[in-house]
Amino acid sequence: MRRSKTVRARSVTAVALLASCAAVLGTGGPQGAVLPVAAARTAVAPQAQQQEQDEPCDVYRSVPPSGEDGPAVKAIKAKRSLVIGIDLNSYRWGARNPNTGQLEGFDIDLARAIGTAIMGDPDKVVLKSVPTADRVQFIKDGKVDLIVRTMTITCKRMEDVAFSRPYFNISQRVVVPKSSPAKNLDEALKDRTVCAAAGSSAVEALKGRPVRQLVTPENNLDCLVLMQLGKVEATMTDDVLAASQAAQDQTVRVVDGEIQPGVMGVAMLRTSPDLTARVNQVLADYYASGGWRGAYDRWLKPYLLNDADHYWPAAH
């Protein structure tokens, strides 16, 4: 099913993994900040509000694809390494296999494809672990050239960094222990202690929700650990990450209901439009060559009920 530029709500149901999977080792600890439920939003100047009304944010907006090397790409090639920020805490997306020690997952495959296409040599691609909360700052500080890490494109983030065209459709869903009586998203959140990774879209989605307490650790996997320890009663995260948690841990499940549909993209500096154009070209080629679908079939198909076409943004 194809989509318009307006991201439409959809229902994604996670299925339980048939065999028990080994837990993936994370880099962050399970402790996180506890925020008050009624956290105040930052005030926005009337002029900015009016401009936003006049010019609605388009999360599909990006520079046209190009195979040419501009100044930003040439500078990266001159230093002989492209540094890409990735996740080490999301099963089937970005994690270190505890048996082989190798990095693997859907975003890992994509990061390597982008890096190799731009640099022409996989040995010149450096994958660097980045905490969820630090993704934007790592780009702004020059610690990484790109972020390929289940990063939702939002209007707020577009003010700080540039994004590629989207490469995955998502929404927000809730994971609870199987012992929880909650039947749907509202029941899972109301008067509950809820976990969401700091700096994630889930934190924004929980604003105004009647949760008792919001806990925000550094990484998404920490929420799963806290839930296993009985420290939190529910976790909100991207639907595909919720599905991966349910696949990784047989003691949790995804409840019915979803909110805040969106899209994922590759992030980079706003001052490097030629790099964005190169990434967009790689994404177009990656999809056309079957690379995107191959990675989907390998890492995600067993845990998601919808066909791959459901997750590829039609606006490409």
N, C-alpha and C positions, 0 to 999 in steps of 0.2 A: 504494500500500500504506500503510495507516494504522499508527501506532505507539502503544505504551503509554507511560506516563511513564518507564519504564525505557528509557534510550536503548540501542538494540540495535546491535550491530556490523553493518556492512554493507560491501560491496565497491564502490568507485567507481573506475572505470578512466578515466584521462585519455586523450584522443585527440589526436594531433598536428594542428596547424593546417595547412591545405592551402597557405597562402601565407605567406611570411615577413612578420613584423610588426615595425614599428619599435620599438626599445627605449624604455621610458618613463623620463624623467629623474627621479631620486630626490632627496631632500633630505639624506640622511645619507651619510657616507663609508663605504667598504668596510671600514675597520679596526674591529675589535671586541675585546672582552675574551676572553681564553682562560681557561677554567675547568678545574680538575682533574676527572678522570673521576669519582672517588669523592667527589663533593661531599656533605658531611654534611647531612642534613635537620635543620631546626630542631626541637628537642625540644618535645614537647607535654605539658602537664601531665596527670596521670592523670585529674583531674576533667574536663578538656576532652575527653579521649579517651572517657571514659564517656558524657558528654553526647552526643558525636557518634554513639556506638553506639546510644544511646537514641532520638535524634532525627536520623535520616538526612537528609542534605542533599538537597533537591529543587530541581534547577536549573530546573524549570518554575514554581516558586513565585514569585508576584508579586501586586501588588494588583489588584483587579478593575478593568476598564476603566471610564472615566468621561469624559463630555464636558464636565464642569463645571470652571470655573477656580477652583482653590484658591489659598492664599497664595503658594506658590512660582511658580505660573504668572502670577499677577497682578503679582508683583515683576519677573518677566522682561518682561512686557508694559510695565511702567512704565519700564524702561530702554530700551525700544523696539528691543531686539535679542536674538535667541536665538543663542547661540554653540554650534556643534556641531563637535566634534573629528572629523576625518576622516583618511584615509590619502591620500598622494600617491605611493605606491610600489608599489601592487598593481594590475597590469594587469587590466582588466575589473571591478575592484572599486572602486578609488579611485585615480585617477591624472590627471595633466595631459596632454592630448593634445598631442604635440609639434608637430603640424601646425596646430592651431587655437588652442592655448593654453587651451582650455576644460577644466574639471574634469568627469570622466565616470566612470561605472561603476555597478555594482549598488548599492553602499552610498551613492554620491553621490545617486542617484535617491531612495533611501529617506530619506536625511537631508533632502533638499529637500522631500519629501512631508510628513515629520513637522514640519519647521519652518514650512512654509506653512500646514498645518492648524492649528497652535497659534497662530501670529502673525497669520494672515489676510492676510499680505503677504510675498511672496518676497523683497522688498527688505530686510526686517527679519531675514532669516536670514543669519548669518555662518558660513562654513565655514572652519575653522582646522586646519591641518596639525598632527598630534600624533604623535611617535615612538611605536613599539610599547611600549617600556619605560616610557613616561611617562603612559600612558592613565589609570591610577588616580589618580596624583598630580595630573594636570591637573584632574580633577574635584574632588578634595579641596581643592585650592588655589583653586578658583573661576575657573580660567582658561577653562573651558568649562562649558556647562550640560549637555550631553549628549555621549556618545561613540558614533558610528556608524562602527565601524572594525573589521570582522571580529573582534569580541571574544568569545571563548569564555566562557560562564558557568561559573564554577567555585565550589566551596564556599569556597575561600580568598578569592577576589575578592568573594564575597557578604558577607564580614565587613567589607569596606571601602567598597563601593559598592552601590547598588541596581541591579537589572536589570529590564528589561521582560520580558514573556513572550518566549520564543525566536522567532526568525524564520528560522532556517536550521539544518539538520542538517549536521554535519561529522564528520570523523575525522582522525587524523594519518597522513600518508604521506611518502615519501622521494623526492626528486628527485636524479638523478645525471647526470653527463655521458654522452652516448650511447656514448662509448668505454669506459665502466666495464664490467667483467665481471660486476658484481652482477646477479643474476636476481631477488632478492627483498629485502624490507626487512632481514632479518637479515644477509644478505651485504653489503648496502650500508652497514651500521653497524659491523659487527665490525672492530675494530682500524683504523678509519678516522678521519680528521679531518672532523668533522661540524659543520655550521653551523645555528644556530637563532636567530631574533631575540630579543634580550634582553627579558625580561618576557613572552614568549609561552608558550602552553600546550605548545609543542614542547619547551621547556627542561625542563618538568616530566616530559613523556613520556619524555625521554631519560635520566632518573635511573635508575641501575641497569643501563643498557644498556652493553655492552662496547665503547664507542667509545674510540679512542686519545686524542682531544682534542676538546673542545667549544669552538667559536668563537661568540661572541654579539655581533654588531654591533647597531646601533641599530634597523635596519629590515629587513624581509624581503627587499627588493630587493637589499640589500647582500650577502646570501648568494648570490644569483644572480651578482652581479659577482665575488665571491670564487671561485665555482666556475668562472666563465669565465676567471679569471686563474690557475687551477690551485692556488689557496691552500687550498681545501677540496675534499673528495672527495664530499660528499653534503650535502643540505639536508633537514631535517625541518620540515614546516609543515602547515597545514590542507590537506585533500585538494583543496578547490576552489582554493586558492592554488597548490598544486602543479600543478594542471591549467593555471592561468593562466601559470605560469612556462614550462611546456612549450609553451604556445601562443605565448608571447612570444619564446622562444628555441628555434630548431629544433635546437640542438646538445645539448639536455638531454631527459631522459625521466623518467617516473614508474615506479618499480619496483612489482612486485606486493606486496601485503600492506598492512595498515592496523592501527592501534592506537588506543586511547583515543577511542571515539566520544563526541561531545558536541553542544552546540548554541550558536549565537551569539545575543547579545542586545544591546539598547541600554543603556548604563550611565549612571548619574546619581547625585546625592547620596542617601544613605539618609534624610536629613532632609526630603526633598521627595516624600512619597508621592502628593500630588496631581499632581505632574509625571509620575510613573511611571504613574499612572492615565490621564492624558491621552495619553501615548505608547502605552499598551496599546490605547486606543480607536482611535488613528490606525492602529496595526498591524492591528487587526481590520478596520477600514474599507478599508485599503490592500489587504488580501488579498481581501475580499469584492467590491471594485470591479474586480478584475483587475489592479490596479497592480503587485502583487508578481509575478504570472506574466508580465506584460508586460515588466518589468525583467529577469526571468530569461531570457525568450526573446531579448531584445535583447542582453544582455551575456554570458550564461553557456551557453545551450543549445548553441551550436556546439562547446563544448569539454568537455561532460560527457555521459556516455552515458546516465545515468538520467533518467527523466522528472521534471518539476518537483515532482510529488507526493512524490517520494523525499526531497526536501530541505525541504519545509515541515513543521515539527513538528506532529504530529497532535494534541498535547495542547492546542492552541488551541481 
